[in-house]
Amino acid sequence: MATFRERPYVQFNFLVDLGTGTTDGADAGFQEVSNVGMEVTVAEYRNGNEKENAVRKITGLNKATDVTLKRGVIGSLTLYKWLDQIRNGDQNALRTVTIQLQNEDHTAVVQTWKLLRARIIKHVSGPFNAKGTEVAMEELTLSYERLEME
């Protein structure tokens, strides 16, 4: 007889809305999220007639890092459908992906990151070994253009 579990994925502390519009709220839960970040470059400039012998730093371009999401394989085809759109050249496949970190008892959201104009650039599943006891992991890498935090 099957046992009902209130929270079947206890370690899935990150809820991710893939911006598909097919669900209200999160499309998936992930165990690990890495490399959420951004970098602003600076250009160094100095007028030839400046009295001070130092450069002035001018704000340059904003660059976002690629984010990696990891979870146990759970058989959802939502990610695959989005990946299929991207690899088939659909220019409308860019999404706003929302990542929410939950507190320890999964009752509240602690931090939210929004990845604007995101696309899947890498998807890896496995390793698969029927003799082993390891959990097969699914790894997803997203590239995005802008990071917002709430």
DSSP file with accessible surface (Angstrom, degrees, kcal/mol):
  #  RESIDUE AA STRUCTURE BP1 BP2  ACC     N-H-->O    O-->H-N    N-H-->O    O-->H-N    TCO  KAPPA ALPHA  PHI   PSI    X-CA   Y-CA   Z-CA
    1    1 A M              0   0  230      0, 0.0     2,-0.1     0, 0.0     0, 0.0   0.000 360.0 360.0 360.0 132.1    0.0    0.0    0.0
    2    2 A A        -     0   0   97      1,-0.1     2,-0.5     0, 0.0     0, 0.0  -0.435 360.0-138.4 -72.2 142.3    1.4    3.4   -1.0
    3    3 A T        -     0   0  124     -2,-0.1     2,-0.4     2,-0.0    -1,-0.1  -0.885  13.8-129.6-103.6 130.3    2.1    5.9    1.8
    4    4 A F        -     0   0  185     -2,-0.5     2,-0.5     2,-0.0     0, 0.0  -0.628  21.5-160.8 -78.4 129.4    1.2    9.5    1.2
    5    5 A R        -     0   0  148     -2,-0.4    -2,-0.0     1,-0.1    -1,-0.0  -0.962  14.5-150.4-114.1 130.1    4.0   11.9    2.0
    6    6 A E  S    S+     0   0  172     -2,-0.5    -1,-0.1     1,-0.3    -2,-0.0   0.894  96.8  20.6 -64.5 -41.8    3.3   15.6    2.7
    7    7 A R        +     0   0   92      1,-0.1     3,-0.4     0, 0.0    -1,-0.3  -0.760  69.8 175.6-128.2  88.2    6.6   16.7    1.3
    8    8 A P  S    S+     0   0   64      0, 0.0     2,-0.5     0, 0.0     3,-0.2   0.764  78.0  48.5 -68.7 -23.2    8.0   14.0   -1.0
    9    9 A Y    >   +     0   0  124      1,-0.2     3,-1.4     3,-0.1     0, 0.0  -0.629  64.8 164.5-116.9  74.9   11.0   16.0   -2.1
   10   10 A V  T 3  S+     0   0   67     -2,-0.5    -1,-0.2    -3,-0.4    96,-0.1   0.863  75.0  50.5 -61.5 -38.4   12.4   17.3    1.1
   11   11 A Q  T 3  S+     0   0  129     -3,-0.2     2,-1.9     1,-0.1    -1,-0.3   0.533  81.5  99.1 -81.5  -4.5   15.8   18.4   -0.3
   12   12 A F    <   +     0   0   18     -3,-1.4    19,-0.2     1,-0.2    -1,-0.1  -0.535  40.7 156.4 -84.5  79.1   14.3   20.3   -3.2
   13   13 A N        +     0   0   55     -2,-1.9    89,-2.7    18,-0.2     2,-0.6   0.573  51.5  74.9 -82.5 -10.4   14.6   23.7   -1.5
   14   14 A F  E     -AB  30 101A  33     16,-1.9    16,-2.8    87,-0.2     2,-0.5  -0.921  63.7-162.1-109.6 118.8   14.6   25.7   -4.8
   15   15 A L  E     -AB  29 100A  49     85,-2.6    85,-3.0    -2,-0.6     2,-0.5  -0.849  11.6-161.8 -94.9 134.8   11.3   26.1   -6.6
   16   16 A V  E     -AB  28  99A   0     12,-3.1    11,-2.5    -2,-0.5    12,-1.8  -0.969  14.1-162.2-126.2 122.4   11.7   27.1  -10.3
   17   17 A D  E     - B   0  98A  45     81,-2.8    81,-2.4    -2,-0.5     9,-0.1  -0.917   8.2-161.5 -97.5 115.3    9.1   28.7  -12.5
   18   18 A L        -     0   0    1     -2,-0.7    -1,-0.1    79,-0.2    79,-0.1   0.382  36.8-116.7 -83.0   5.3   10.3   28.1  -16.1
   19   19 A G  S    S+     0   0   32     76,-0.1    77,-0.2    79,-0.1    78,-0.1   0.775  73.0 134.7  68.8  25.4    8.0   30.8  -17.5
   20   20 A T        -     0   0   33     75,-0.1    -1,-0.1     1,-0.1    77,-0.0   0.733  59.8-137.7 -78.0 -24.0    6.1   28.3  -19.6
   21   21 A G  S    S+     0   0   72      2,-0.2    -1,-0.1     4,-0.1     3,-0.0   0.518  77.4 106.5  78.3   4.3    2.7   29.7  -18.7
   22   22 A T  S    S+     0   0  103      1,-0.0     2,-0.3     2,-0.0    -1,-0.0   0.646  78.5  35.7 -90.9 -15.2    1.4   26.2  -18.3
   23   23 A T  S    S-     0   0   61      2,-0.2     2,-0.8     0, 0.0    -2,-0.2  -0.936  78.8-117.8-133.5 157.9    1.2   26.2  -14.5
   24   24 A D  S    S-     0   0  175     -2,-0.3     2,-0.3     2,-0.1    -2,-0.0  -0.864  88.7 -16.3 -91.7 107.4    0.5   28.7  -11.7
   25   25 A G  S    S+     0   0   39     -2,-0.8    -2,-0.2   -10,-0.0    -4,-0.1  -0.699 116.7  18.0 101.5-149.1    3.8   28.9   -9.8
   26   26 A A        -     0   0   40     -2,-0.3    -9,-0.3    -9,-0.1    -2,-0.1  -0.280  42.6-168.6 -70.7 140.5    6.7   26.5   -9.9
   27   27 A D  S    S+     0   0   25    -11,-2.5     2,-0.3     1,-0.3   -10,-0.2   0.656  74.4   5.7 -91.5 -25.1    7.3   24.0  -12.7
   28   28 A A  E     -A   16   0A  11    -12,-1.8   -12,-3.1    50,-0.1     2,-0.4  -0.986  61.7-129.4-156.0 159.9   10.0   22.1  -10.9
   29   29 A G  E     -A   15   0A  12     -2,-0.3     2,-0.3   -14,-0.2   -14,-0.2  -0.928  24.7-164.6-114.1 142.3   11.9   21.7   -7.7
   30   30 A F  E     -A   14   0A   1    -16,-2.8   -16,-1.9    -2,-0.4    41,-0.2  -0.951  20.8-153.3-128.6 149.9   15.7   21.6   -7.7
   31   31 A Q  S    S+     0   0   55     39,-1.9     2,-0.4    -2,-0.3    40,-0.2   0.757  83.1  27.5 -87.2 -30.6   18.3   20.5   -5.1
   32   32 A E  E     -E   70   0B  88     38,-1.9    38,-2.6   -18,-0.1     2,-0.4  -0.998  54.0-177.9-141.8 135.4   21.1   22.7   -6.2
   33   33 A V  E     -E   69   0B  27     -2,-0.4     2,-0.3    36,-0.2    36,-0.2  -0.998  18.4-179.7-129.2 125.8   21.4   26.1   -7.9
   34   34 A S  E     +E   68   0B  33     34,-2.6    34,-2.2    -2,-0.4     3,-0.1  -0.944  50.8  20.9-131.6 153.8   24.9   27.4   -8.7
   35   35 A N        +     0   0  109     -2,-0.3     2,-0.6     1,-0.2    -1,-0.1   0.713  61.7 163.0  69.7  28.4   26.5   30.5  -10.3
   36   36 A V        +     0   0   40     -3,-0.1     2,-0.3    32,-0.1    -1,-0.2  -0.662  36.2 100.0 -72.2 118.4   23.6   32.9  -10.0
   37   37 A G        -     0   0   18     -2,-0.6    28,-1.9    28,-0.3     2,-0.3  -0.995  53.0-135.7 180.0 178.4   25.3   36.2  -10.5
   38   38 A M  E     -H   64   0C  90     -2,-0.3     2,-0.4    26,-0.2    26,-0.2  -0.960   8.7-150.4-150.9 164.0   26.3   39.1  -12.6
   39   39 A E  E     -H   63   0C 106     24,-3.1    24,-3.7    -2,-0.3     2,-0.5  -0.998   4.5-153.0-141.9 137.4   29.3   41.2  -13.4
   40   40 A V  E     -H   62   0C  68     -2,-0.4    22,-0.2    22,-0.2     2,-0.1  -0.970  19.7-144.1-110.9 122.1   29.6   44.9  -14.5
   41   41 A T  E     -     0   0C  42     20,-2.8    19,-3.2    -2,-0.5     2,-0.4  -0.431  10.2-147.5 -80.0 159.0   32.7   45.6  -16.5
   42   42 A V  E     -H   59   0C  81     17,-0.2     2,-0.4    -2,-0.1    17,-0.2  -0.968   1.8-146.3-126.9 146.2   34.6   49.0  -16.1
   43   43 A A  E     -H   58   0C  54     15,-2.9    15,-3.1    -2,-0.4     2,-0.5  -0.918  16.8-136.5-108.3 136.3   36.5   50.9  -18.7
   44   44 A E  E     +H   57   0C 123     -2,-0.4     2,-0.3    13,-0.2    13,-0.2  -0.817  29.2 173.4 -96.3 132.7   39.5   52.9  -17.6
   45   45 A Y  E     -H   56   0C 112     11,-2.7    11,-3.7    -2,-0.5     2,-0.3  -0.994  13.2-179.8-140.3 143.4   39.9   56.4  -19.0
   46   46 A R        -     0   0   93     -2,-0.3     2,-0.2     9,-0.2     9,-0.1  -0.963  25.8-129.8-145.8 126.2   42.2   59.3  -18.4
   47   47 A N    >   -     0   0   48     -2,-0.3     3,-1.3     1,-0.1    -2,-0.0  -0.486  23.1-127.0 -66.6 145.5   42.2   62.8  -20.0
   48   48 A G  T 3  S+     0   0   75      1,-0.2    -1,-0.1    -2,-0.2     0, 0.0   0.774 107.2  46.6 -67.5 -22.8   45.6   63.7  -21.3
   49   49 A N  T 3  S+     0   0  138      2,-0.0    -1,-0.2     0, 0.0     2,-0.1   0.245  79.9 130.5-106.0  15.3   45.5   67.1  -19.4
   50   50 A E    <   -     0   0   48     -3,-1.3    -4,-0.0     1,-0.1     0, 0.0  -0.436  52.8-144.5 -70.0 143.5   44.4   65.8  -16.0
   51   51 A K  S    S+     0   0  216     -2,-0.1     2,-0.4     2,-0.1    -1,-0.1   0.827  81.5  73.9 -75.6 -34.3   46.4   67.0  -13.1
   52   52 A E  S    S-     0   0  136      2,-0.1     2,-1.6     1,-0.1    -2,-0.1  -0.663  80.1-136.1 -84.4 137.4   46.0   63.7  -11.2
   53   53 A N  S    S+     0   0  147     -2,-0.4     2,-0.3     2,-0.0    -1,-0.1  -0.491  70.8  94.9 -91.7  66.5   48.1   60.7  -12.4
   54   54 A A  S    S-     0   0   40     -2,-1.6     2,-0.2    -9,-0.0    -2,-0.1  -0.984  71.6-111.1-150.8 157.3   45.3   58.2  -12.1
   55   55 A V        -     0   0   72     -2,-0.3     2,-0.4    -9,-0.1    -9,-0.2  -0.573  22.7-131.3 -90.1 154.9   42.6   56.7  -14.3
   56   56 A R  E     -H   45   0C 117    -11,-3.7   -11,-2.7    -2,-0.2     2,-0.5  -0.875  20.2-136.3-100.7 135.9   38.9   57.3  -14.0
   57   57 A K  E     -H   44   0C 129     -2,-0.4     2,-0.4   -13,-0.2   -13,-0.2  -0.857  18.4-165.4 -99.4 127.3   36.7   54.1  -14.0
   58   58 A I  E     -H   43   0C  81    -15,-3.1   -15,-2.9    -2,-0.5     2,-0.1  -0.915  28.0-108.4-114.2 133.5   33.6   54.3  -16.1
   59   59 A T  E     +H   42   0C 113     -2,-0.4   -17,-0.2   -17,-0.2     3,-0.1  -0.361  45.1 178.8 -61.7 132.6   30.8   51.7  -15.7
   60   60 A G  E     -     0   0C  35    -19,-3.2   -18,-0.1     1,-0.3     2,-0.1   0.063  35.5 -21.9-110.9-138.0   30.6   49.4  -18.7
   61   61 A L  E     -     0   0C 134    -21,-0.1   -20,-2.8     1,-0.1     2,-0.5  -0.366  52.9-125.8 -81.5 152.2   28.5   46.5  -19.8
   62   62 A N  E     -H   40   0C  62    -22,-0.2     2,-0.4    -2,-0.1   -22,-0.2  -0.821  27.4-171.4 -94.8 127.6   26.5   44.2  -17.6
   63   63 A K  E     -H   39   0C 108    -24,-3.7   -24,-3.1    -2,-0.5     2,-0.3  -0.988   9.1-150.6-123.4 135.1   27.3   40.4  -18.0
   64   64 A A  E     -H   38   0C  25     -2,-0.4   -26,-0.2    80,-0.3     2,-0.1  -0.797  16.2-126.8-102.7 144.0   25.3   37.6  -16.4
   65   65 A T        -     0   0   53    -28,-1.9     2,-0.4    -2,-0.3    79,-0.3  -0.427  30.4-100.8 -80.9 161.2   26.8   34.3  -15.5
   66   66 A D        -     0   0   69     77,-0.1     2,-0.4    -2,-0.1    77,-0.2  -0.704  37.4-139.9 -82.1 135.4   25.4   30.9  -16.6
   67   67 A V  E     - F   0 142B   0     75,-2.3    75,-3.1    -2,-0.4     2,-0.5  -0.794   8.9-154.2-100.8 136.3   23.3   29.3  -13.9
   68   68 A T  E     -EF  34 141B  19    -34,-2.2   -34,-2.6    -2,-0.4     2,-0.4  -0.946   8.0-167.9-112.3 129.2   23.4   25.5  -13.3
   69   69 A L  E     -EF  33 140B   0     71,-3.2    71,-2.8    -2,-0.5     2,-0.4  -0.943   4.8-169.0-114.9 136.1   20.4   23.7  -11.8
   70   70 A K  E     +EF  32 139B  58    -38,-2.6   -39,-1.9    -2,-0.4   -38,-1.9  -0.982  16.1 147.3-129.5 141.5   20.6   20.1  -10.5
   71   71 A R  E     - F   0 138B   0     67,-2.1    67,-3.8    -2,-0.4     2,-0.1  -0.974  50.5 -85.7-157.4 165.0   17.9   17.7   -9.4
   72   72 A G  E     - F   0 137B   6     -2,-0.3    65,-0.2    65,-0.2     2,-0.2  -0.471  59.3 -93.8 -72.1 145.8   17.0   14.1   -9.3
   73   73 A V        +     0   0   62     63,-2.5    63,-0.1     1,-0.1    -1,-0.1  -0.467  50.4 169.1 -63.7 125.7   15.4   12.8  -12.5
   74   74 A I        -     0   0   65     -2,-0.2    -1,-0.1     2,-0.1    -2,-0.0   0.354  48.1-112.3-123.9   1.7   11.6   13.0  -12.0
   75   75 A G        +     0   0   64      1,-0.2     2,-0.3     2,-0.0    -2,-0.1   0.649  58.7 152.2  83.3  15.3   10.3   12.4  -15.5
   76   76 A S        -     0   0   39      1,-0.1     4,-0.4     2,-0.0     3,-0.3  -0.634  32.5-160.5 -80.9 135.1    8.8   15.8  -16.3
   77   77 A L  S  > S+     0   0  109     -2,-0.3     4,-2.5     1,-0.2     5,-0.2   0.439  70.8  94.0 -93.9   1.7    8.7   16.7  -20.0
   78   78 A T  H  > S+     0   0   37      1,-0.2     4,-1.7     2,-0.2    -1,-0.2   0.930  88.6  45.1 -59.2 -46.0    8.3   20.5  -19.4
   79   79 A L  H  > S+     0   0    5     -3,-0.3     4,-2.7     1,-0.2    -1,-0.2   0.911 111.8  52.3 -64.4 -41.8   12.1   21.0  -19.6
   80   80 A Y  H  > S+     0   0  112     -4,-0.4     4,-2.7     1,-0.2    -2,-0.2   0.905 106.7  52.5 -64.2 -39.4   12.4   18.9  -22.7
   81   81 A K  H  X S+     0   0  141     -4,-2.5     4,-1.8     2,-0.2    -1,-0.2   0.910 111.8  46.4 -63.2 -39.9    9.6   20.7  -24.6
   82   82 A W  H  X S+     0   0    2     -4,-1.7     4,-2.1    -5,-0.2    -2,-0.2   0.935 112.3  50.1 -67.4 -44.4   11.4   24.1  -23.9
   83   83 A L  H  X S+     0   0   32     -4,-2.7     4,-2.7     1,-0.2     5,-0.2   0.909 108.3  54.0 -59.8 -39.3   14.8   22.6  -24.9
   84   84 A D  H  X S+     0   0   52     -4,-2.7     4,-1.4     1,-0.2    -1,-0.2   0.900 106.6  51.6 -63.4 -40.3   13.1   21.3  -28.1
   85   85 A Q  H  <>S+     0   0   61     -4,-1.8     5,-2.3     2,-0.2    -1,-0.2   0.929 112.1  47.0 -59.7 -45.4   11.9   24.8  -28.9
   86   86 A I  H ><5S+     0   0   40     -4,-2.1     3,-1.8     1,-0.2    -2,-0.2   0.941 111.9  47.5 -65.6 -47.8   15.4   26.3  -28.5
   87   87 A R  H 3<5S+     0   0  143     -4,-2.7    -1,-0.2     1,-0.3    -2,-0.2   0.745 107.3  58.1 -71.0 -18.4   17.2   23.7  -30.5
   88   88 A N  T 3<5S-     0   0  118     -4,-1.4    -1,-0.3    -5,-0.2    -2,-0.2   0.349 120.6-108.1 -89.5   5.5   14.6   24.0  -33.3
   89   89 A G  T < 5 +     0   0   43     -3,-1.8     2,-0.6     1,-0.2    -3,-0.2   0.643  56.2 165.8  84.3  17.6   15.5   27.7  -33.6
   90   90 A D    > < -     0   0   57     -5,-2.3     3,-1.4    -6,-0.2    -1,-0.2  -0.542  22.6-162.2 -69.9 112.1   12.3   29.2  -32.1
   91   91 A Q  T 3  S+     0   0  161     -2,-0.6     3,-0.5     1,-0.3    -1,-0.2   0.624  87.4  61.9 -72.2 -12.7   13.2   32.8  -31.3
   92   92 A N  T 3  S+     0   0  142      1,-0.2    -1,-0.3    -7,-0.1    -2,-0.1   0.263  76.1  94.9 -93.0  11.4   10.2   33.1  -29.0
   93   93 A A    <   +     0   0    2     -3,-1.4    -1,-0.2    -8,-0.1     2,-0.2   0.495  52.7 112.7 -83.0  -3.0   11.7   30.4  -26.7
   94   94 A L        -     0   0   59     -3,-0.5     2,-0.3    25,-0.1    25,-0.2  -0.506  49.6-174.5 -70.3 139.4   13.4   33.0  -24.4
   95   95 A R  E     - C   0 118A  38     23,-2.2    23,-3.5    -2,-0.2     2,-0.7  -0.878  34.0-117.3-132.6 161.3   11.7   32.9  -20.9
   96   96 A T  E     -     0   0A  64     -2,-0.3     2,-0.5    21,-0.2    20,-0.2  -0.914  36.5-160.8 -96.6 112.3   11.7   34.7  -17.6
   97   97 A V  E     - C   0 115A   0     18,-2.3    18,-3.3    -2,-0.7     2,-0.5  -0.847   2.0-158.6 -98.8 128.1   12.8   32.0  -15.1
   98   98 A T  E     -BC  17 114A  21    -81,-2.4   -81,-2.8    -2,-0.5     2,-0.5  -0.938   4.3-166.9-110.7 124.9   12.1   32.6  -11.5
   99   99 A I  E     -BC  16 113A   0     14,-3.0    14,-2.7    -2,-0.5     2,-0.5  -0.955   5.2-169.4-111.9 126.0   14.1   30.7   -8.8
  100  100 A Q  E     -BC  15 112A  62    -85,-3.0   -85,-2.6    -2,-0.5     2,-0.6  -0.967  12.4-149.0-119.8 126.9   12.8   30.8   -5.2
  101  101 A L  E     -BC  14 111A  47     10,-2.9     9,-3.4    -2,-0.5    10,-1.1  -0.828  19.4-151.5 -91.4 125.1   14.7   29.6   -2.2
  102  102 A Q  E     - C   0 109A  26    -89,-2.7     7,-0.2    -2,-0.6   -89,-0.0  -0.603  17.7-107.8 -92.9 157.8   12.5   28.2    0.5
  103  103 A N    >   -     0   0   44      5,-2.4     3,-1.7    -2,-0.2    -1,-0.1  -0.154  47.6 -85.6 -73.2 178.5   13.2   28.2    4.2
  104  104 A E  T 3  S+     0   0  185      1,-0.3    -1,-0.1     2,-0.1    -2,-0.1   0.827 129.2  41.6 -60.3 -36.6   14.0   24.9    6.0
  105  105 A D  T 3  S-     0   0   88      3,-0.0    -1,-0.3     0, 0.0    -2,-0.0   0.308 109.0-120.8 -96.8  11.9   10.4   23.8    6.6
  106  106 A H  S <  S+     0   0   34     -3,-1.7    -2,-0.1     2,-0.2     3,-0.1   0.782  79.7 117.5  60.0  33.9    9.3   24.9    3.1
  107  107 A T  S    S+     0   0  102      1,-0.2     2,-0.3     0, 0.0    -1,-0.1   0.602  72.9  23.8-104.2 -14.6    6.7   27.3    4.5
  108  108 A A  S    S-     0   0   50     -5,-0.0    -5,-2.4     0, 0.0     2,-0.5  -0.989  75.0-112.7-149.8 155.8    8.0   30.6    3.1
  109  109 A V  E     -C  102   0A  66     -2,-0.3    -7,-0.3    -7,-0.2     3,-0.1  -0.791  25.2-176.2 -92.1 128.4   10.2   32.0    0.3
  110  110 A V  E     +     0   0A  93     -9,-3.4     2,-0.3    -2,-0.5    -8,-0.2   0.846  67.2   6.2 -91.9 -41.5   13.5   33.4    1.6
  111  111 A Q  E     -C  101   0A  61    -10,-1.1   -10,-2.9     2,-0.0     2,-0.4  -0.997  60.4-158.2-146.9 145.4   15.0   34.8   -1.6
  112  112 A T  E     -C  100   0A  12     38,-1.5    38,-2.5    -2,-0.3     2,-0.4  -0.994   4.9-171.3-130.1 133.3   13.9   35.2   -5.3
  113  113 A W  E     -CD  99 149A  43    -14,-2.7   -14,-3.0    -2,-0.4     2,-0.5  -0.977   7.8-157.4-119.7 136.2   16.0   35.5   -8.4
  114  114 A K  E     -CD  98 148A  60     34,-3.5    34,-2.2    -2,-0.4     2,-0.7  -0.968   1.5-159.5-115.5 125.5   14.6   36.3  -11.8
  115  115 A L  E >   -CD  97 147A   0    -18,-3.3   -18,-2.3    -2,-0.5     3,-0.6  -0.904  17.3-151.3-103.5 107.6   16.6   35.4  -14.9
  116  116 A L  E 3  S+ D   0 146A  23     30,-2.9    29,-2.2    -2,-0.7    30,-1.1  -0.617  71.2   4.0 -87.1 140.3   15.3   37.5  -17.8
  117  117 A R  E 3  S+     0   0A 106     -2,-0.3    -1,-0.2    27,-0.2   -21,-0.2   0.928  90.6 175.7  54.2  54.0   15.5   36.3  -21.4
  118  118 A A  E <   -C   95   0A   0    -23,-3.5   -23,-2.2    -3,-0.6     2,-0.3  -0.539  14.5-179.0 -90.8 153.0   16.8   32.9  -20.3
  119  119 A R  E     -G  143   0B  76     24,-2.4    24,-2.6    -2,-0.2     2,-0.4  -0.987  33.0-107.1-146.3 150.9   17.5   29.9  -22.6
  120  120 A I  E     +G  142   0B   6     -2,-0.3    22,-0.2    22,-0.2     3,-0.1  -0.645  35.7 169.5 -77.0 130.0   18.7   26.4  -22.0
  121  121 A I  E     +     0   0B  84     20,-2.8     2,-0.3    -2,-0.4    21,-0.2   0.535  66.0  20.8-116.2 -11.9   22.3   26.0  -23.2
  122  122 A K  E     -G  141   0B 110     19,-1.4    19,-2.8     2,-0.0     2,-0.4  -0.966  54.7-178.7-157.6 138.6   23.1   22.5  -21.7
  123  123 A H  E     +G  140   0B  67     -2,-0.3     2,-0.4    17,-0.2    17,-0.2  -0.989   9.0 175.3-139.4 127.3   21.1   19.6  -20.4
  124  124 A V  E     -G  139   0B  64     15,-2.7    15,-3.5    -2,-0.4     2,-0.4  -0.999   6.3-171.8-133.8 134.0   22.7   16.4  -19.0
  125  125 A S  E     -G  138   0B  47     -2,-0.4    13,-0.2    13,-0.2     3,-0.2  -0.954  35.0 -25.4-121.4 147.9   21.0   13.4  -17.4
  126  126 A G  E     -G  137   0B  13     11,-2.1    11,-1.0    -2,-0.4     2,-0.1  -0.698  24.5-132.4 117.9-172.4   22.6   10.5  -15.6
  127  127 A P        -     0   0  110      0, 0.0     2,-0.6     0, 0.0    -1,-0.3   0.543  48.4-163.4 -73.8 150.5   24.7    8.6  -14.8
  128  128 A F        +     0   0  143     -3,-0.2     2,-0.3    -2,-0.1     7,-0.1  -0.928  19.7 160.2-106.8 122.3   22.3    5.7  -15.1
  129  129 A N    >   -     0   0   95     -2,-0.6     3,-0.9     5,-0.2     5,-0.1  -0.881  25.2-164.7-144.8 107.7   23.4    2.5  -13.5
  130  130 A A  T 3  S+     0   0  111     -2,-0.3    -1,-0.1     1,-0.2    -2,-0.0   0.733  92.6  53.3 -66.1 -21.2   20.8   -0.2  -12.6
  131  131 A K  T 3  S+     0   0  197      2,-0.0    -1,-0.2     0, 0.0     2,-0.1   0.680  99.8  75.8 -86.3 -20.0   23.2   -2.0  -10.3
  132  132 A G  S <  S-     0   0   27     -3,-0.9    -3,-0.1     1,-0.1     0, 0.0  -0.294  71.0-139.0 -89.5 175.6   24.1    1.1   -8.2
  133  133 A T        +     0   0  138     -2,-0.1     2,-0.1     2,-0.1    -1,-0.1   0.308  62.4 119.6-114.1   6.1   22.1    3.0   -5.5
  134  134 A E        -     0   0  136     -5,-0.1     2,-0.4     1,-0.1    -5,-0.2  -0.386  69.0-112.7 -73.2 151.8   23.0    6.5   -6.6
  135  135 A V        -     0   0  103     -2,-0.1     2,-0.3    -7,-0.1    -1,-0.1  -0.697  30.2-120.1 -82.2 130.9   20.2    8.9   -7.6
  136  136 A A        -     0   0   24     -2,-0.4   -63,-2.5   -63,-0.1     2,-0.3  -0.585  34.5-147.4 -70.7 128.8   20.3    9.8  -11.3
  137  137 A M  E     -FG  72 126B  55    -11,-1.0   -11,-2.1    -2,-0.3     2,-0.5  -0.758  10.8-150.8-104.9 147.8   20.7   13.5  -11.6
  138  138 A E  E     -FG  71 125B  16    -67,-3.8   -67,-2.1    -2,-0.3     2,-0.4  -0.969  15.2-165.2-113.6 128.9   19.5   15.9  -14.2
  139  139 A E  E     -FG  70 124B  53    -15,-3.5   -15,-2.7    -2,-0.5     2,-0.4  -0.969   5.5-174.5-121.5 132.8   21.6   19.0  -14.8
  140  140 A L  E     -FG  69 123B   0    -71,-2.8   -71,-3.2    -2,-0.4     2,-0.5  -0.988   7.8-160.9-129.1 128.5   20.4   22.1  -16.6
  141  141 A T  E     -FG  68 122B  13    -19,-2.8   -20,-2.8    -2,-0.4   -19,-1.4  -0.958  10.6-165.5-113.2 128.6   22.5   25.1  -17.5
  142  142 A L  E     -FG  67 120B   0    -75,-3.1   -75,-2.3    -2,-0.5     2,-0.4  -0.919   9.0-158.0-113.9 138.5   20.7   28.4  -18.4
  143  143 A S  E     + G   0 119B  29    -24,-2.6   -24,-2.4    -2,-0.4     2,-0.3  -0.916  22.5 173.4-108.5 139.4   22.1   31.4  -20.1
  144  144 A Y        -     0   0    9     -2,-0.4   -80,-0.3   -79,-0.3   -27,-0.2  -0.930  34.4-137.4-144.1 167.0   20.3   34.7  -19.4
  145  145 A E  S    S+     0   0   86    -29,-2.2     2,-0.3    -2,-0.3   -28,-0.2   0.728  82.2  21.0-101.7 -26.3   20.7   38.4  -20.2
  146  146 A R  E     -D  116   0A 114    -30,-1.1   -30,-2.9   -83,-0.1     2,-0.4  -0.997  59.9-148.0-149.5 140.7   19.7   40.1  -16.9
  147  147 A L  E     +D  115   0A  26     -2,-0.3     2,-0.4   -32,-0.2   -32,-0.2  -0.919  15.4 179.4-109.7 131.4   19.4   39.2  -13.2
  148  148 A E  E     -D  114   0A  79    -34,-2.2   -34,-3.5    -2,-0.4     2,-0.4  -0.982  10.2-157.5-126.4 144.0   16.8   40.7  -10.9
  149  149 A M  E      D  113   0A 120     -2,-0.4   -36,-0.2   -36,-0.2    -2,-0.0  -0.940 360.0 360.0-122.9 145.3   16.5   39.9   -7.2
  150  150 A E              0   0  133    -38,-2.5   -38,-1.5    -2,-0.4    -2,-0.0  -0.929 360.0 360.0-125.8 360.0   13.5   40.3   -4.9
